[in-house]
Amino acid sequence: MENSNLSFIFYKYFEVFMKNDKDSLSILSDHCIKPSHLEKIMSSTIKQKVEQFAQELIELHGFRRNNGFSCVVPDTSKFPNNEGMFLWGFSQTRKRFETKIEKFHTSTRIRRMEQMINVPAKEYVKVLPAIKNYLESLKALGFKPIGKGVKLFEGEEKVFNVQADASTFENNLENLKKFEELTLNNPIIKFVEKHGYFEVKNKDKLAWNSVFGNGKTSKKTKSSDTKKSATTKKPVAKKTTAKVSTTKKTTKVPVAKITTKSATKVVKKTTTIKALSNSKDTSPTVPSQAEQRSIWLKQIEAMYKKIRPWLSEHSKKAVFNTATNRLDDNLGSYDVNILEVNMVGEHQVILRPIEINVFGAVGRVDVITGNNKTMLLLFSKGKSYQWEIWNSPDDRQVLNKENVGKLLTKWIES
């Protein structure tokens, strides 16, 4: 094959790889290159560029990242700036956008809004229509509902998270542009701007232009990088000459004698330092997130195991079912079991894990039957753990068979 023809094919490969050019794809297929192979190249390239787009969007408009590429409206300076109102996340492993609307109605988020911008719970609940509107707008761009639905703010209607794979936009990059515009201007953003909580930066610019269009921001960063690399070459030459001069000095015999004498002192010092570091290691350490999560989940399951026979004795025809719910808290995002108990007389008891680190407790599980609700709080007692029934800070009891029986009798009779 002639060199000119090779150059032509290479250029068309570039057009396919960098610009997602369908015309170049058809031209290359005419040159006996398998379209299926080129389609794979285009698909992987689109996913990479969508990931780049997600990152640049967050940085350009003043959002914050959390757990990878998650677009978060950051909390004010009094609180960690990697926490805030979660708009969407981009999974680097699954290469997809997804929402996590359950983050909007955690008790921590509700309290934070009041502490941070004096928005009480009654006012904050008004964000619900904004969330629904935002989700509908995402669905119009190709996002699909996922999960079992979430009852936000203890409402009756289930609201569903949505997701969209990067490949969804392969043949419709214009929808990615609309997605960025929606991120900058949606009912949730209007809510936070109304309360002076956050203001989007660079609304007149789009990350989409620099990644998929003819934007100049990426070109500027490349030129600045080349300048930095050019300037770093000169000091390298100086360092090599310095090394030559130092090697001559080290050949002197007295220097060797000094280093051998001082070596014993250094060994003594390092051994004492190691001893100190070892003594520090023996002190109790804070459990990792994975360890905390394991403890939390094991204690929930142990409590379920203990409480089942108590409920069975209270209602011999009790039927137990389990369901899963996804929690998003300081321990990350994970699934947790819910225990549902159907008792005589159409009474149902639900034990639902809610959150961690509340009221000085390790975690909280709500016990719900009809219109009644009581908290179970898990407390650390040295090396052991204890569940308590909390009706209020002044009305708390150890979780045992007798107290559970009294609570059920009270609820069923009410």
N, C-alpha and C positions, 0 to 999 in steps of 0.2 A: 504494500500500500504506500502511495506517495506521501512525502512529508507534509505537503499542503493539505492532503485529505486527513491525515492524522491530526493536524492542528485544528482543522474544522470540527472533527468529532470531539476533540478535547474541549473546544470552546462550547459546543452544544451540551456536553456533560456538565460544564460549569453552569450553563443556563438552567439546566434541569435541577442541579444540586442546590444552587444559591437562590434562584428566582422562581422555582416552581413553574417553569415555562412548559405548558402543554404542547405548544407548537414544536419546541425543540425535542420533546419526547417523541412525537410522530416522525420527525426527521431522522432521529437516531434509530427508530425501529425500521425505517427504510434502508438503513445501512447494516441490516442483519444483526442488530443488537436486540436481545430479547426484551420486549416491553414489560414482561413480568419482573425482570431484574431491575429495570428502571423505575417501575412503580414502587418497588421496595425501597429504592434509594430515596425517592420523593417522599414516601410515607415517613421514613426515619428522619429525614431532613425537616419535614414539617413539624414533627414532634419536638425536635431540638429547638427550632425557631419559636415555637409556641412557648416552650419553657423560658427561652430568653425574653420573649415578649412579656410573660408574667412577671419576671424579675424586674425588668425595666419599668413596667407600669407602676409597680409598688414604689420603687425608688424615686421615679420622676414626680409623682403626685403627693408625696409626703406621708404615705401609709407606712405601716410597720410590718415586718415579717415575723411570723410565729410558727414554729414547727415546719420549717422548710419555706416554701413560697405561699404563705397565707396572708391574704390582704386584710389587715386589721386597722380599724380606726383607732389610733393610739390613745390611751388614757393620758390625762394631764400629768405634769411633771411630778406631782406628789406621789404618783404610783408608778410601778414598772412600765416602761414605754413599750414593752413587747406584749402587753395585755391591752385589751380593748374590745370593741364591737367587731365581730368576725363577719366580714362580707363574703369571702370565698377563699378556698385554698386550692393550690395546685399540687397534686401528688407527683413527685419526681419519679417514683417507681411505676405508677400506673399511667402516668402521662395524661392526667385529666383534671378538669376543674370540678369542684364540688362545694356545696354549702353545708353549714352545720348550724342550723337555726336554733338547735337546743341550747346553744351558748347564750342566746339572748335572754333566756328566762331563768338562769341559775340564780339562787339566792345571793351568791357573791356579786353577780353583775347588778342585780337590783339594788343591793346596798351600796355598791360602788357609785352608781349614778346619783344617789342621794348625797353621799359623802363628797363627791367630786364636783357636781354642778348643781346641787340642791334640787334635784328632780325627784320628788317622792314616788313611791311605788304606783300610786293612783295615776300619776302623770305619765310615768314611764310605760305603763301598760298600753298607752295610746300609740305606741310604736307598732303594735300588732298589724293594723291595716297596711302600714308602710312595708312591713316584711312580706305580707301576702302579695302586695302590688309588685314588689321587687322580684319575687319568685316567678310571677306570671310573665314579667318582662324577660326573664332569663329563658323561660320555656319557649317564648316566641323566637329566641335565637338558636334553638335546637337543644336546649337542656332537657333532660328527661327525669321524671320523679323517681326517687329511690327510697328504700327503707319502709318501715311500718308506720311512719307518720308520728308526729309529736303534737301533744296537746299543750300549746303554749299558754303560759300564765293561767294554768288550771282551767282552760276553756274546754268546751265539749267537742269542738271541731278539731280534727286532726289536720295538721299542716305538714307537707312532705318536703324533704330536702330534694335538691335537683343536682344533676351532674352532666358533664359533657366531655367526652374524650377529645384529645387533641386532633385525632383524625376526623372528627366531625367537621372541622373547619378547613379540611384539605382542599375542597373544591369551592369553598365559600369564605375566603379570607376577609371579605367585607363584613361578615358577621362578627369577626374578632374585633374589628374597628368599632362596631356598634356596641360590643361588649365593654370595651374600654370607656366609651362615652356613657354607657349605663352605669359603670362603676363610679364615674365622676359626678353623675347627676341622676340620683335615684331618691325615692322617698325617705330612705334611711339616712342618707347624707343630708337631705333637707332638714330632717329631724334634729340631727346633731349640730348642724350649722345654726338652726333656730335657737338652740340653747347655748350657743357660743362654745361648743365642745371641740369642734374641729373645723378647719377650712382647707379644702382641697387646693394643692399647689399646682401651678403651671397648667391651668385649665385650657389655655390657648395652645398647648402642645399635646401631641399624642405619641406615646411610645410605639404605637403601631407604625407610624411613618418611618421611624428609624430602623425598624426590624423588617417590615414588609414593603414599605413605600420607598420614597426617594429622600428620606430624612438625612440630615447632615450630622446628626449627633454621633453616630457610630464612626463616621470618617474623622471627626475631630479627635476622638479618643485614640484612633489608630495613629494619627500623626503625632500626637503628644507622646505616645508610647515609643515611636521610633526615635524621637528626639532624646528621650531618657536613655534609650539603649545606646545611642551614639555617644552621649556624654560619659557613660560609664566605662567606655573603653580606655580612656586616658589613665585613670587611676590604677587600672590593672597593671599597666606597664611599670608604674612607679613601685608597686608592691613587689614585683619580681626583682627589681634592682635592690630593694631593701633586704630581701631574703639573702642575696649573695653576700652583702656586707655583714650580716649577722652570723653567717656560717663561719666566717673567718675568726670572729671573736670567740666562738665556742670551742675552737681548737686549742685554746690555752689550757695548760695543766692546772693552774690554780683554780680555775672555775670548776673543773671537775671535782677537786677536793672539797670545795665549799658545798657543792650540791650533794656530795655523799655524806658530809657531816649533817647537813640540814635535813637530809632524808629521814633520819630517825625521828627528828622532831616532828616532821610532817606526819609521819605514820602515827605517832602518839596522838597528835591533834585530831587526825581523821578518825582514829578509833574511838576517841571520846565523843566526837560528833555523831558517829554511828550509834554509840551507846545512848546518846540523848535522843536521837531519832527513833531508836527502838523503844525507848521508854514512852515516847509520845504515841507510838502506834498501839501501845497496850491500853490507852484510854478509850472509852466508848466512842464510837463514830456514829454519825447520823446515817440511817439506812438510805440506800439509793431509792430512786423512784420505783424501780422494778421490785425491790424488796418491800417497800411500803404498799405497793399495789397487791403483791402476793399476800401480805399480812391481812390487808383489808378484805380481799376476796375470800380468804380462808376463814376469817372470823364470821363473815356473812353466812357462808355455807354451814359452819359449825352451829351457828345460831338457828338456822333453818332446821337442822337435824335435831336439835334439842327441843324446838317448839312444836314440831309435828305431832309427837305423841300427846302433848298437852292439849292440843286442839282436837285430836282424835277422841280423847276422853271426854271432852266437853260436848262433842257432837260425833257419835260413833259412825255416822254415815258421811263424814266429811270426805270430800274429794280434793286431792291436791294436784295442782298443775303448775308448771314453770314456764316462764317466758323470759325473753332477754331484752334488755334495754341498753343503749349506748350512753356512757357517761363521758363527758369531756371536762376535765378539771386539772389540777396541778400535777396529777399523775399521768396525764396524757389522755388519749382517747382509747376506751376499752369497753368490752361487753360485760354486763353484770346480770345475774339472774334475779328475776322477780318471782316471788312465791304467791300463788293465788289459791285460796281455800274456799270451796263452795260447801256451805254448811246447811243444816236442816232449816226449813222455812225460808228458802231463797236468800239467806244471808250469805254474803261473800266478804272474806277478809283478804286484803292485799297487802303484802309486805314489799315495799319498793325502795331500794337503795337510792339516795338522793345526792349526797355530796360528802366530801371529806373536810377535815379541819374546821369544825363549826362548834361554837360554844366551848372551846377548849377540848373537844372530843376528837377522837381519831376519825369518826365518820357518823353519818346519820342515815337511818332507815325509817321511812314513814309507814305506819300501820293504818290502813284505811278500811272502813266499813260504812257503807251508806254515806251519811253526811258527817260522820265522826272521823277524826284524825288524831293520832298520837305519835310522838317521836320516840324512836329507840336510838339512844346514843351509845357509841362504843368508846370506853375510856381505857387508857393504858394504866395498869397497876403494877409498876415495876416490870417484871418479866412476864406477867400475865395480863389478861384483858377482861373487862367486865361490861356487860350490856345493862343499861338502865332505861326504865320507862320514864319519859319526861312529859308531864302535862304542862308544867311550867317550871322555872328555876326553883321555885319553892315547893313544888310537888313532884318529887322524883323518887322512884322505887327501883330496887334491884329486879332485873328480869328473872322471874322464877315461876314455877307452876302455879302457885297460889295467886300471885299478882296478875298473871295473865288470865286466870279464871275469873277473878273479880272484874277485870276490864271488859272481858267478853260478855259477862252477865249484865253489866251496866249498859253496854252498847245494844245488846239484843233486846233488852227490856225497854229501852228508850224509844 
